[in-house]
Amino acid sequence: MTCITFISIVIYMSRLLQGIKPVCSALKPDKRSCLASLRIVYVGQSSFIGECLHGDLLPICDSRRGLVPGGLQVSSKDFQQLASWMPPTDEYIDISGLFIDLATAPEPDLTVPRFHLEAPYITQVLAKVKALNPAATKLSQYLDYTNSRKIGRLIGAGTGATPTGDDILTGALAASLSTSEIQAYKTLSTIVRTKALETTRASRHQLKYACRGEFASVHLDLIEKIRIRKPYEALRATAEQIGHTSGMDFLLGFLTQAAQILHTKESTCQKAS
């Protein structure tokens, strides 16, 4: 039986906080009880991650980091106070009393928009992204949604909380949805779910929601710039604000998958004519 240590922190924290009202929330109503039994497993500069009793992760992010599926977004001030108080711990704690108006927090749509991609734009930007990161580009050669063995080699490939291969796959899943290539999306999702245990917990969380069609708000901001065909420099500036290399790896995966989809459509049209 799991031994749970519930720490009453509401009185202690009231010296610092009068109650945190989340900027926005992606925490489903049936998951809010997780706040009453959370083990802090990671504290970073813009997010910290709690692990629930049943193993799911609950990210709480600084507003500058955006909203992550299955998590909460708080103001920078509240985040700094929380992060300074919450070191990683082996004990389960109750932080539910810190949050007010949780049920009324805005719940943004974290699904990707469907839109038309133009081959010249995708090709031009993809070439520049590939030139910037040869190591990630070498990995992206395995992004072939018709070949499960190749796709499987991406899971957990690379270093970091979310390895390069997983960020590439997340971008590819987003591209499949944005272009309404549902079969490609289903194929990728099936492979990812089968091999998800071969990567980090943070990546499993990210990929799990990507396979449900939900993505972090920072990823959606980047996709929006692709949708309106912003120049490469704008895409790069946005991507480089996402983790150490995660943003650029996500961008590489999105553009590579998009280019494959456009190539397949072009070949199909040529055969039909």
PyRosetta script that sets phi, psi and omega in degrees:
from pyrosetta import init, pose_from_sequence

init()
pose = pose_from_sequence("MTCITFISIVIYMSRLLQGIKPVCSALKPDKRSCLASLRIVYVGQSSFIGECLHGDLLPICDSRRGLVPGGLQVSSKDFQQLASWMPPTDEYIDISGLFIDLATAPEPDLTVPRFHLEAPYITQVLAKVKALNPAATKLSQYLDYTNSRKIGRLIGAGTGATPTGDDILTGALAASLSTSEIQAYKTLSTIVRTKALETTRASRHQLKYACRGEFASVHLDLIEKIRIRKPYEALRATAEQIGHTSGMDFLLGFLTQAAQILHTKESTCQKAS")
pose.set_psi(1, 135.3)
pose.set_omega(1, -179.8)
pose.set_phi(2, -72.7)
pose.set_psi(2, 130.8)
pose.set_omega(2, 178.1)
pose.set_phi(3, -90.4)
pose.set_psi(3, 119.9)
pose.set_omega(3, -176.5)
pose.set_phi(4, -107.8)
pose.set_psi(4, 127.5)
pose.set_omega(4, 174.9)
pose.set_phi(5, -103.8)
pose.set_psi(5, 111.9)
pose.set_omega(5, 177.9)
pose.set_phi(6, -94.0)
pose.set_psi(6, 120.3)
pose.set_omega(6, -178.8)
pose.set_phi(7, -106.6)
pose.set_psi(7, 120.3)
pose.set_omega(7, 178.6)
pose.set_phi(8, -78.5)
pose.set_psi(8, 109.4)
pose.set_omega(8, -174.8)
pose.set_phi(9, -113.6)
pose.set_psi(9, -1.2)
pose.set_omega(9, -175.2)
pose.set_phi(10, -62.7)
pose.set_psi(10, -45.4)
pose.set_omega(10, -179.2)
pose.set_phi(11, -65.6)
pose.set_psi(11, -44.8)
pose.set_omega(11, -179.4)
pose.set_phi(12, -60.4)
pose.set_psi(12, -45.6)
pose.set_omega(12, -175.5)
pose.set_phi(13, -77.9)
pose.set_psi(13, -14.6)
pose.set_omega(13, -179.0)
pose.set_phi(14, -63.4)
pose.set_psi(14, -19.9)
pose.set_omega(14, 175.3)
pose.set_phi(15, -68.4)
pose.set_psi(15, -26.5)
pose.set_omega(15, -177.8)
pose.set_phi(16, -101.7)
pose.set_psi(16, -37.5)
pose.set_omega(16, -172.7)
pose.set_phi(17, -131.3)
pose.set_psi(17, 142.1)
pose.set_omega(17, 174.8)
pose.set_phi(18, -92.6)
pose.set_psi(18, 0.1)
pose.set_omega(18, -177.3)
pose.set_phi(19, 130.5)
pose.set_psi(19, 131.2)
pose.set_omega(19, -176.6)
pose.set_phi(20, -97.5)
pose.set_psi(20, 123.7)
pose.set_omega(20, 173.7)
pose.set_phi(21, -101.7)
pose.set_psi(21, 112.1)
pose.set_omega(21, -177.6)
pose.set_phi(22, -57.2)
pose.set_psi(22, 142.2)
pose.set_omega(22, 174.3)
pose.set_phi(23, -62.3)
pose.set_psi(23, -43.3)
pose.set_omega(23, 174.2)
pose.set_phi(24, -160.9)
pose.set_psi(24, 169.1)
pose.set_omega(24, -173.0)
pose.set_phi(25, -141.0)
pose.set_psi(25, 143.4)
pose.set_omega(25, 169.4)
pose.set_phi(26, -124.5)
pose.set_psi(26, 19.9)
pose.set_omega(26, 179.9)
pose.set_phi(27, -89.8)
pose.set_psi(27, 112.9)
pose.set_omega(27, -177.1)
pose.set_phi(28, -64.5)
pose.set_psi(28, 149.8)
pose.set_omega(28, -178.6)
pose.set_phi(29, -52.1)
pose.set_psi(29, -38.3)
pose.set_omega(29, -178.1)
pose.set_phi(30, -75.4)
pose.set_psi(30, -5.6)
pose.set_omega(30, 179.2)
pose.set_phi(31, -105.5)
pose.set_psi(31, -4.7)
pose.set_omega(31, -175.9)
pose.set_phi(32, -65.6)
pose.set_psi(32, -24.4)
pose.set_omega(32, 178.0)
pose.set_phi(33, -65.0)
pose.set_psi(33, -16.9)
pose.set_omega(33, 178.3)
pose.set_phi(34, -59.8)
pose.set_psi(34, -28.3)
pose.set_omega(34, -178.8)
pose.set_phi(35, -64.2)
pose.set_psi(35, -18.6)
pose.set_omega(35, -179.6)
pose.set_phi(36, -86.1)
pose.set_psi(36, -9.4)
pose.set_omega(36, 179.1)
pose.set_phi(37, -150.1)
pose.set_psi(37, 84.5)
pose.set_omega(37, -172.1)
pose.set_phi(38, -128.5)
pose.set_psi(38, 134.4)
pose.set_omega(38, 176.2)
pose.set_phi(39, -109.7)
pose.set_psi(39, 120.0)
pose.set_omega(39, -177.2)
pose.set_phi(40, -76.7)
pose.set_psi(40, 118.0)
pose.set_omega(40, -176.0)
pose.set_phi(41, -110.0)
pose.set_psi(41, -12.2)
pose.set_omega(41, -178.4)
pose.set_phi(42, -156.4)
pose.set_psi(42, 135.0)
pose.set_omega(42, 173.7)
pose.set_phi(43, -129.9)
pose.set_psi(43, 117.3)
pose.set_omega(43, 179.8)
pose.set_phi(44, -119.2)
pose.set_psi(44, -171.7)
pose.set_omega(44, -177.1)
pose.set_phi(45, -72.4)
pose.set_psi(45, -26.7)
pose.set_omega(45, -176.7)
pose.set_phi(46, -129.7)
pose.set_psi(46, 2.0)
pose.set_omega(46, 177.8)
pose.set_phi(47, -160.1)
pose.set_psi(47, 154.1)
pose.set_omega(47, 166.1)
pose.set_phi(48, -132.4)
pose.set_psi(48, 154.3)
pose.set_omega(48, -171.2)
pose.set_phi(49, -124.4)
pose.set_psi(49, 129.5)
pose.set_omega(49, 174.8)
pose.set_phi(50, -107.1)
pose.set_psi(50, 150.2)
pose.set_omega(50, 176.6)
pose.set_phi(51, -110.7)
pose.set_psi(51, 127.5)
pose.set_omega(51, 180.0)
pose.set_phi(52, -80.6)
pose.set_psi(52, 168.1)
pose.set_omega(52, -179.2)
pose.set_phi(53, -57.3)
pose.set_psi(53, -37.6)
pose.set_omega(53, -177.7)
pose.set_phi(54, -86.0)
pose.set_psi(54, 5.6)
pose.set_omega(54, 173.5)
pose.set_phi(55, 99.8)
pose.set_psi(55, -15.0)
pose.set_omega(55, 177.9)
pose.set_phi(56, -66.4)
pose.set_psi(56, 151.7)
pose.set_omega(56, 178.0)
pose.set_phi(57, -98.6)
pose.set_psi(57, 146.3)
pose.set_omega(57, 178.3)
pose.set_phi(58, -126.9)
pose.set_psi(58, 102.2)
pose.set_omega(58, 179.8)
pose.set_phi(59, -82.8)
pose.set_psi(59, 137.3)
pose.set_omega(59, 172.3)
pose.set_phi(60, -121.1)
pose.set_psi(60, 119.1)
pose.set_omega(60, -167.8)
pose.set_phi(61, -117.5)
pose.set_psi(61, 147.7)
pose.set_omega(61, 168.6)
pose.set_phi(62, -62.2)
pose.set_psi(62, 143.9)
pose.set_omega(62, -178.6)
pose.set_phi(63, -58.4)
pose.set_psi(63, -24.7)
pose.set_omega(63, 177.6)
pose.set_phi(64, -72.7)
pose.set_psi(64, -21.3)
pose.set_omega(64, 178.7)
pose.set_phi(65, -86.4)
pose.set_psi(65, -20.9)
pose.set_omega(65, -179.3)
pose.set_phi(66, 90.4)
pose.set_psi(66, -168.8)
pose.set_omega(66, -176.8)
pose.set_phi(67, -105.4)
pose.set_psi(67, 133.4)
pose.set_omega(67, 178.4)
pose.set_phi(68, -107.0)
pose.set_psi(68, 137.7)
pose.set_omega(68, 178.5)
pose.set_phi(69, -51.5)
pose.set_psi(69, 136.2)
pose.set_omega(69, 179.4)
pose.set_phi(70, 78.3)
pose.set_psi(70, 12.3)
pose.set_omega(70, -175.8)
pose.set_phi(71, -132.3)
pose.set_psi(71, -168.6)
pose.set_omega(71, -180.0)
pose.set_phi(72, -124.9)
pose.set_psi(72, 153.4)
pose.set_omega(72, 174.6)
pose.set_phi(73, -121.5)
pose.set_psi(73, 129.0)
pose.set_omega(73, -179.2)
pose.set_phi(74, -123.5)
pose.set_psi(74, 167.3)
pose.set_omega(74, 179.4)
pose.set_phi(75, -65.6)
pose.set_psi(75, 159.0)
pose.set_omega(75, 179.7)
pose.set_phi(76, -59.9)
pose.set_psi(76, -39.5)
pose.set_omega(76, 179.4)
pose.set_phi(77, -62.8)
pose.set_psi(77, -49.1)
pose.set_omega(77, 179.8)
pose.set_phi(78, -64.0)
pose.set_psi(78, -38.1)
pose.set_omega(78, -179.5)
pose.set_phi(79, -63.6)
pose.set_psi(79, -44.9)
pose.set_omega(79, -178.4)
pose.set_phi(80, -61.8)
pose.set_psi(80, -38.9)
pose.set_omega(80, 178.7)
pose.set_phi(81, -68.4)
pose.set_psi(81, -42.3)
pose.set_omega(81, 179.0)
pose.set_phi(82, -65.4)
pose.set_psi(82, -47.0)
pose.set_omega(82, -176.3)
pose.set_phi(83, -63.8)
pose.set_psi(83, -35.1)
pose.set_omega(83, -179.9)
pose.set_phi(84, -71.6)
pose.set_psi(84, -23.5)
pose.set_omega(84, -179.4)
pose.set_phi(85, -90.8)
pose.set_psi(85, -24.7)
pose.set_omega(85, -168.8)
pose.set_phi(86, -107.8)
pose.set_psi(86, 85.5)
pose.set_omega(86, 172.7)
pose.set_phi(87, -75.6)
pose.set_psi(87, 158.2)
pose.set_omega(87, 174.4)
pose.set_phi(88, -55.3)
pose.set_psi(88, 142.2)
pose.set_omega(88, -175.5)
pose.set_phi(89, -145.9)
pose.set_psi(89, 153.5)
pose.set_omega(89, 175.1)
pose.set_phi(90, -88.3)
pose.set_psi(90, -6.8)
pose.set_omega(90, -177.8)
pose.set_phi(91, -95.8)
pose.set_psi(91, 152.4)
pose.set_omega(91, 174.9)
pose.set_phi(92, -91.2)
pose.set_psi(92, 130.4)
pose.set_omega(92, -178.0)
pose.set_phi(93, -121.1)
pose.set_psi(93, 162.3)
pose.set_omega(93, -179.3)
pose.set_phi(94, -107.6)
pose.set_psi(94, 109.8)
pose.set_omega(94, 178.1)
pose.set_phi(95, -112.6)
pose.set_psi(95, 11.6)
pose.set_omega(95, -176.2)
pose.set_phi(96, -62.4)
pose.set_psi(96, -32.6)
pose.set_omega(96, -177.7)
pose.set_phi(97, -71.3)
pose.set_psi(97, -10.6)
pose.set_omega(97, -179.9)
pose.set_phi(98, -77.3)
pose.set_psi(98, -21.5)
pose.set_omega(98, -171.5)
pose.set_phi(99, -103.8)
pose.set_psi(99, 136.5)
pose.set_omega(99, 176.8)
pose.set_phi(100, -118.8)
pose.set_psi(100, 154.2)
pose.set_omega(100, 177.3)
pose.set_phi(101, 53.5)
pose.set_psi(101, 35.0)
pose.set_omega(101, -178.0)
pose.set_phi(102, -63.1)
pose.set_psi(102, -38.6)
pose.set_omega(102, -176.8)
pose.set_phi(103, -68.8)
pose.set_psi(103, -21.5)
pose.set_omega(103, -178.0)
pose.set_phi(104, -102.1)
pose.set_psi(104, 2.8)
pose.set_omega(104, 179.1)
pose.set_phi(105, -64.4)
pose.set_psi(105, 139.3)
pose.set_omega(105, 178.8)
pose.set_phi(106, -56.6)
pose.set_psi(106, 142.8)
pose.set_omega(106, 179.5)
pose.set_phi(107, -120.5)
pose.set_psi(107, 87.6)
pose.set_omega(107, -177.8)
pose.set_phi(108, -62.4)
pose.set_psi(108, 153.3)
pose.set_omega(108, 175.2)
pose.set_phi(109, -76.3)
pose.set_psi(109, 120.2)
pose.set_omega(109, -178.0)
pose.set_phi(110, -105.4)
pose.set_psi(110, 19.6)
pose.set_omega(110, 175.9)
pose.set_phi(111, -93.2)
pose.set_psi(111, 154.3)
pose.set_omega(111, -176.4)
pose.set_phi(112, -82.3)
pose.set_psi(112, 145.6)
pose.set_omega(112, 176.4)
pose.set_phi(113, -76.5)
pose.set_psi(113, 152.5)
pose.set_omega(113, 174.1)
pose.set_phi(114, -91.8)
pose.set_psi(114, 133.3)
pose.set_omega(114, 179.8)
pose.set_phi(115, -156.8)
pose.set_psi(115, 166.7)
pose.set_omega(115, -178.4)
pose.set_phi(116, -87.3)
pose.set_psi(116, 131.6)
pose.set_omega(116, 177.2)
pose.set_phi(117, -102.7)
pose.set_psi(117, 139.9)
pose.set_omega(117, 178.7)
pose.set_phi(118, -103.8)
pose.set_psi(118, 124.2)
pose.set_omega(118, -174.1)
pose.set_phi(119, -55.6)
pose.set_psi(119, -46.0)
pose.set_omega(119, -178.6)
pose.set_phi(120, -59.2)
pose.set_psi(120, -41.2)
pose.set_omega(120, 179.8)
pose.set_phi(121, -65.2)
pose.set_psi(121, -48.6)
pose.set_omega(121, -179.0)
pose.set_phi(122, -60.6)
pose.set_psi(122, -45.2)
pose.set_omega(122, -178.8)
pose.set_phi(123, -61.9)
pose.set_psi(123, -43.8)
pose.set_omega(123, -178.4)
pose.set_phi(124, -64.3)
pose.set_psi(124, -47.8)
pose.set_omega(124, -177.6)
pose.set_phi(125, -69.3)
pose.set_psi(125, -40.0)
pose.set_omega(125, -179.7)
pose.set_phi(126, -60.2)
pose.set_psi(126, -40.8)
pose.set_omega(126, 179.7)
pose.set_phi(127, -60.3)
pose.set_psi(127, -39.3)
pose.set_omega(127, -179.5)
pose.set_phi(128, -71.8)
pose.set_psi(128, -37.8)
pose.set_omega(128, 178.8)
pose.set_phi(129, -66.0)
pose.set_psi(129, -41.6)
pose.set_omega(129, 179.4)
pose.set_phi(130, -63.5)
pose.set_psi(130, -39.1)
pose.set_omega(130, -178.1)
pose.set_phi(131, -66.6)
pose.set_psi(131, -25.6)
pose.set_omega(131, -176.8)
pose.set_phi(132, -77.8)
pose.set_psi(132, -29.8)
pose.set_omega(132, -173.7)
pose.set_phi(133, -138.4)
pose.set_psi(133, 84.0)
pose.set_omega(133, -177.9)
pose.set_phi(134, -59.8)
pose.set_psi(134, -36.8)
pose.set_omega(134, -177.6)
pose.set_phi(135, -64.5)
pose.set_psi(135, -46.8)
pose.set_omega(135, 178.3)
pose.set_phi(136, -67.3)
pose.set_psi(136, -36.9)
pose.set_omega(136, 178.5)
pose.set_phi(137, -61.6)
pose.set_psi(137, -38.1)
pose.set_omega(137, 177.9)
pose.set_phi(138, -62.9)
pose.set_psi(138, -40.0)
pose.set_omega(138, 177.4)
pose.set_phi(139, -66.7)
pose.set_psi(139, -35.5)
pose.set_omega(139, -174.9)
pose.set_phi(140, -65.5)
pose.set_psi(140, -12.5)
pose.set_omega(140, 177.5)
pose.set_phi(141, -65.7)
pose.set_psi(141, -18.9)
pose.set_omega(141, 178.7)
pose.set_phi(142, -84.2)
pose.set_psi(142, -1.3)
pose.set_omega(142, -179.0)
pose.set_phi(143, -81.7)
pose.set_psi(143, 78.1)
pose.set_omega(143, -180.0)
pose.set_phi(144, -129.5)
pose.set_psi(144, 99.9)
pose.set_omega(144, -172.2)
pose.set_phi(145, -70.3)
pose.set_psi(145, -1.9)
pose.set_omega(145, 174.9)
pose.set_phi(146, -95.1)
pose.set_psi(146, -2.0)
pose.set_omega(146, -175.7)
pose.set_phi(147, -129.4)
pose.set_psi(147, 99.9)
pose.set_omega(147, -175.2)
pose.set_phi(148, -64.2)
pose.set_psi(148, -32.4)
pose.set_omega(148, -179.7)
pose.set_phi(149, -66.0)
pose.set_psi(149, -41.6)
pose.set_omega(149, 178.4)
pose.set_phi(150, -65.2)
pose.set_psi(150, -47.9)
pose.set_omega(150, -179.6)
pose.set_phi(151, -57.9)
pose.set_psi(151, -41.5)
pose.set_omega(151, -178.7)
pose.set_phi(152, -59.1)
pose.set_psi(152, -28.7)
pose.set_omega(152, -178.8)
pose.set_phi(153, -71.8)
pose.set_psi(153, -14.8)
pose.set_omega(153, 179.0)
pose.set_phi(154, -80.2)
pose.set_psi(154, -28.8)
pose.set_omega(154, -176.0)
pose.set_phi(155, -61.2)
pose.set_psi(155, 119.4)
pose.set_omega(155, 177.9)
pose.set_phi(156, 75.9)
pose.set_psi(156, 4.3)
pose.set_omega(156, -177.9)
pose.set_phi(157, -76.9)
pose.set_psi(157, 126.9)
pose.set_omega(157, -179.3)
pose.set_phi(158, 107.8)
pose.set_psi(158, -172.6)
pose.set_omega(158, -177.6)
pose.set_phi(159, -118.2)
pose.set_psi(159, 172.6)
pose.set_omega(159, 176.5)
pose.set_phi(160, 102.0)
pose.set_psi(160, 171.8)
pose.set_omega(160, -179.8)
pose.set_phi(161, -61.0)
pose.set_psi(161, -39.3)
pose.set_omega(161, 171.5)
pose.set_phi(162, -121.7)
pose.set_psi(162, 98.5)
pose.set_omega(162, -176.7)
pose.set_phi(163, -55.5)
pose.set_psi(163, 156.3)
pose.set_omega(163, -176.7)
pose.set_phi(164, -51.1)
pose.set_psi(164, -47.7)
pose.set_omega(164, -177.6)
pose.set_phi(165, -59.5)
pose.set_psi(165, -36.6)
pose.set_omega(165, -179.9)
pose.set_phi(166, -71.8)
pose.set_psi(166, -37.9)
pose.set_omega(166, 176.7)
pose.set_phi(167, -66.3)
pose.set_psi(167, -37.4)
pose.set_omega(167, 175.8)
pose.set_phi(168, -61.9)
pose.set_psi(168, -44.2)
pose.set_omega(168, 179.3)
pose.set_phi(169, -64.9)
pose.set_psi(169, -38.5)
pose.set_omega(169, 178.0)
pose.set_phi(170, -61.3)
pose.set_psi(170, -43.1)
pose.set_omega(170, 176.5)
pose.set_phi(171, -63.2)
pose.set_psi(171, -39.1)
pose.set_omega(171, 180.0)
pose.set_phi(172, -66.1)
pose.set_psi(172, -39.1)
pose.set_omega(172, 177.2)
pose.set_phi(173, -63.5)
pose.set_psi(173, -41.9)
pose.set_omega(173, 178.6)
pose.set_phi(174, -64.2)
pose.set_psi(174, -40.8)
pose.set_omega(174, 179.7)
pose.set_phi(175, -64.8)
pose.set_psi(175, -39.0)
pose.set_omega(175, 179.7)
pose.set_phi(176, -62.4)
pose.set_psi(176, -41.5)
pose.set_omega(176, 179.3)
pose.set_phi(177, -70.8)
pose.set_psi(177, -42.5)
pose.set_omega(177, -176.6)
pose.set_phi(178, -64.1)
pose.set_psi(178, -27.2)
pose.set_omega(178, 178.6)
pose.set_phi(179, -97.7)
pose.set_psi(179, 5.8)
pose.set_omega(179, 179.5)
pose.set_phi(180, 61.3)
pose.set_psi(180, 27.2)
pose.set_omega(180, 175.5)
pose.set_phi(181, -87.9)
pose.set_psi(181, 76.9)
pose.set_omega(181, -171.0)
pose.set_phi(182, -65.5)
pose.set_psi(182, -36.2)
pose.set_omega(182, 179.7)
pose.set_phi(183, -64.6)
pose.set_psi(183, -42.3)
pose.set_omega(183, 177.1)
pose.set_phi(184, -62.2)
pose.set_psi(184, -40.5)
pose.set_omega(184, 178.9)
pose.set_phi(185, -63.4)
pose.set_psi(185, -44.5)
pose.set_omega(185, 179.9)
pose.set_phi(186, -64.4)
pose.set_psi(186, -40.2)
pose.set_omega(186, 179.5)
pose.set_phi(187, -63.0)
pose.set_psi(187, -48.5)
pose.set_omega(187, 178.5)
pose.set_phi(188, -61.2)
pose.set_psi(188, -44.9)
pose.set_omega(188, -178.2)
pose.set_phi(189, -60.2)
pose.set_psi(189, -42.6)
pose.set_omega(189, -179.3)
pose.set_phi(190, -61.5)
pose.set_psi(190, -44.8)
pose.set_omega(190, 179.8)
pose.set_phi(191, -65.2)
pose.set_psi(191, -43.4)
pose.set_omega(191, -179.0)
pose.set_phi(192, -61.9)
pose.set_psi(192, -46.5)
pose.set_omega(192, -179.1)
pose.set_phi(193, -62.2)
pose.set_psi(193, -37.0)
pose.set_omega(193, -177.8)
pose.set_phi(194, -66.0)
pose.set_psi(194, -34.8)
pose.set_omega(194, -173.0)
pose.set_phi(195, -112.4)
pose.set_psi(195, 13.7)
pose.set_omega(195, -173.6)
pose.set_phi(196, -60.2)
pose.set_psi(196, -29.7)
pose.set_omega(196, -178.0)
pose.set_phi(197, -70.2)
pose.set_psi(197, -6.9)
pose.set_omega(197, -178.0)
pose.set_phi(198, -89.0)
pose.set_psi(198, 8.7)
pose.set_omega(198, -179.8)
pose.set_phi(199, -130.2)
pose.set_psi(199, -172.1)
pose.set_omega(199, -175.7)
pose.set_phi(200, -75.5)
pose.set_psi(200, 163.7)
pose.set_omega(200, 179.0)
pose.set_phi(201, -63.9)
pose.set_psi(201, -41.1)
pose.set_omega(201, 179.6)
pose.set_phi(202, -62.2)
pose.set_psi(202, -40.7)
pose.set_omega(202, 178.3)
pose.set_phi(203, -67.7)
pose.set_psi(203, -39.6)
pose.set_omega(203, 178.4)
pose.set_phi(204, -59.5)
pose.set_psi(204, -40.1)
pose.set_omega(204, 178.4)
pose.set_phi(205, -63.2)
pose.set_psi(205, -49.0)
pose.set_omega(205, -179.0)
pose.set_phi(206, -61.3)
pose.set_psi(206, -46.2)
pose.set_omega(206, -177.8)
pose.set_phi(207, -70.2)
pose.set_psi(207, -34.6)
pose.set_omega(207, 178.6)
pose.set_phi(208, -58.8)
pose.set_psi(208, -46.1)
pose.set_omega(208, -179.5)
pose.set_phi(209, -73.9)
pose.set_psi(209, -33.2)
pose.set_omega(209, 175.9)
pose.set_phi(210, -61.6)
pose.set_psi(210, -35.6)
pose.set_omega(210, 177.8)
pose.set_phi(211, -74.4)
pose.set_psi(211, -8.9)
pose.set_omega(211, 173.0)
pose.set_phi(212, -102.0)
pose.set_psi(212, 0.1)
pose.set_omega(212, 178.2)
pose.set_phi(213, 87.8)
pose.set_psi(213, 18.1)
pose.set_omega(213, -179.5)
pose.set_phi(214, -119.1)
pose.set_psi(214, 140.1)
pose.set_omega(214, -175.4)
pose.set_phi(215, -136.3)
pose.set_psi(215, 157.4)
pose.set_omega(215, 178.9)
pose.set_phi(216, -62.4)
pose.set_psi(216, 149.0)
pose.set_omega(216, -178.2)
pose.set_phi(217, -61.3)
pose.set_psi(217, -30.6)
pose.set_omega(217, 178.0)
pose.set_phi(218, -67.2)
pose.set_psi(218, -34.4)
pose.set_omega(218, 175.2)
pose.set_phi(219, -67.2)
pose.set_psi(219, -40.4)
pose.set_omega(219, -179.9)
pose.set_phi(220, -66.8)
pose.set_psi(220, -34.5)
pose.set_omega(220, 175.8)
pose.set_phi(221, -62.1)
pose.set_psi(221, -40.5)
pose.set_omega(221, 179.3)
pose.set_phi(222, -67.0)
pose.set_psi(222, -42.0)
pose.set_omega(222, 178.9)
pose.set_phi(223, -63.6)
pose.set_psi(223, -36.5)
pose.set_omega(223, 178.5)
pose.set_phi(224, -62.7)
pose.set_psi(224, -37.2)
pose.set_omega(224, 177.6)
pose.set_phi(225, -68.1)
pose.set_psi(225, -33.4)
pose.set_omega(225, 174.7)
pose.set_phi(226, -67.5)
pose.set_psi(226, -41.2)
pose.set_omega(226, -178.0)
pose.set_phi(227, -59.2)
pose.set_psi(227, -39.9)
pose.set_omega(227, -178.2)
pose.set_phi(228, -95.2)
pose.set_psi(228, 11.8)
pose.set_omega(228, 173.7)
pose.set_phi(229, 57.0)
pose.set_psi(229, 51.6)
pose.set_omega(229, 174.2)
pose.set_phi(230, -66.9)
pose.set_psi(230, 151.9)
pose.set_omega(230, 178.9)
pose.set_phi(231, -65.2)
pose.set_psi(231, 160.2)
pose.set_omega(231, -177.4)
pose.set_phi(232, -51.9)
pose.set_psi(232, -41.8)
pose.set_omega(232, -176.6)
pose.set_phi(233, -59.6)
pose.set_psi(233, -38.5)
pose.set_omega(233, 179.0)
pose.set_phi(234, -69.4)
pose.set_psi(234, -39.1)
pose.set_omega(234, 177.8)
pose.set_phi(235, -64.3)
pose.set_psi(235, -44.9)
pose.set_omega(235, -178.7)
pose.set_phi(236, -63.1)
pose.set_psi(236, -43.0)
pose.set_omega(236, -179.2)
pose.set_phi(237, -60.8)
pose.set_psi(237, -40.9)
pose.set_omega(237, 178.5)
pose.set_phi(238, -69.6)
pose.set_psi(238, -44.9)
pose.set_omega(238, -177.5)
pose.set_phi(239, -63.2)
pose.set_psi(239, -38.1)
pose.set_omega(239, -176.0)
pose.set_phi(240, -72.5)
pose.set_psi(240, -8.4)
pose.set_omega(240, 175.1)
pose.set_phi(241, -86.3)
pose.set_psi(241, -5.7)
pose.set_omega(241, -177.3)
pose.set_phi(242, -101.9)
pose.set_psi(242, 99.4)
pose.set_omega(242, 178.2)
pose.set_phi(243, 64.2)
pose.set_psi(243, -168.3)
pose.set_omega(243, -179.0)
pose.set_phi(244, -74.0)
pose.set_psi(244, -54.1)
pose.set_omega(244, 175.4)
pose.set_phi(245, -132.3)
pose.set_psi(245, 0.5)
pose.set_omega(245, -172.8)
pose.set_phi(246, -58.5)
pose.set_psi(246, -39.4)
pose.set_omega(246, -178.3)
pose.set_phi(247, -64.9)
pose.set_psi(247, -45.0)
pose.set_omega(247, 179.4)
pose.set_phi(248, -68.1)
pose.set_psi(248, -34.9)
pose.set_omega(248, 178.0)
pose.set_phi(249, -67.9)
pose.set_psi(249, -40.8)
pose.set_omega(249, 175.8)
pose.set_phi(250, -61.2)
pose.set_psi(250, -45.2)
pose.set_omega(250, 179.5)
pose.set_phi(251, -60.9)
pose.set_psi(251, -42.6)
pose.set_omega(251, 178.2)
pose.set_phi(252, -60.4)
pose.set_psi(252, -44.6)
pose.set_omega(252, 179.6)
pose.set_phi(253, -64.3)
pose.set_psi(253, -41.7)
pose.set_omega(253, 179.7)
pose.set_phi(254, -62.4)
pose.set_psi(254, -49.9)
pose.set_omega(254, -175.8)
pose.set_phi(255, -68.7)
pose.set_psi(255, -37.7)
pose.set_omega(255, 178.6)
pose.set_phi(256, -63.8)
pose.set_psi(256, -46.1)
pose.set_omega(256, 178.6)
pose.set_phi(257, -65.0)
pose.set_psi(257, -41.3)
pose.set_omega(257, 179.0)
pose.set_phi(258, -61.4)
pose.set_psi(258, -42.5)
pose.set_omega(258, 179.3)
pose.set_phi(259, -63.3)
pose.set_psi(259, -40.1)
pose.set_omega(259, 177.7)
pose.set_phi(260, -62.9)
pose.set_psi(260, -43.6)
pose.set_omega(260, -179.4)
pose.set_phi(261, -63.7)
pose.set_psi(261, -44.5)
pose.set_omega(261, 179.2)
pose.set_phi(262, -64.2)
pose.set_psi(262, -39.2)
pose.set_omega(262, 178.8)
pose.set_phi(263, -64.2)
pose.set_psi(263, -42.4)
pose.set_omega(263, 179.5)
pose.set_phi(264, -64.1)
pose.set_psi(264, -41.2)
pose.set_omega(264, 179.0)
pose.set_phi(265, -64.4)
pose.set_psi(265, -43.0)
pose.set_omega(265, -179.7)
pose.set_phi(266, -62.3)
pose.set_psi(266, -43.8)
pose.set_omega(266, 179.8)
pose.set_phi(267, -63.4)
pose.set_psi(267, -39.7)
pose.set_omega(267, 178.5)
pose.set_phi(268, -63.7)
pose.set_psi(268, -42.3)
pose.set_omega(268, 179.5)
pose.set_phi(269, -65.9)
pose.set_psi(269, -39.2)
pose.set_omega(269, 179.4)
pose.set_phi(270, -64.8)
pose.set_psi(270, -40.2)
pose.set_omega(270, 178.8)
pose.set_phi(271, -66.6)
pose.set_psi(271, -38.2)
pose.set_omega(271, -179.0)
pose.set_phi(272, -67.9)
pose.set_psi(272, -31.0)
pose.set_omega(272, -178.4)
pose.set_phi(273, -83.7)
pose.dump_pdb("model.pdb")
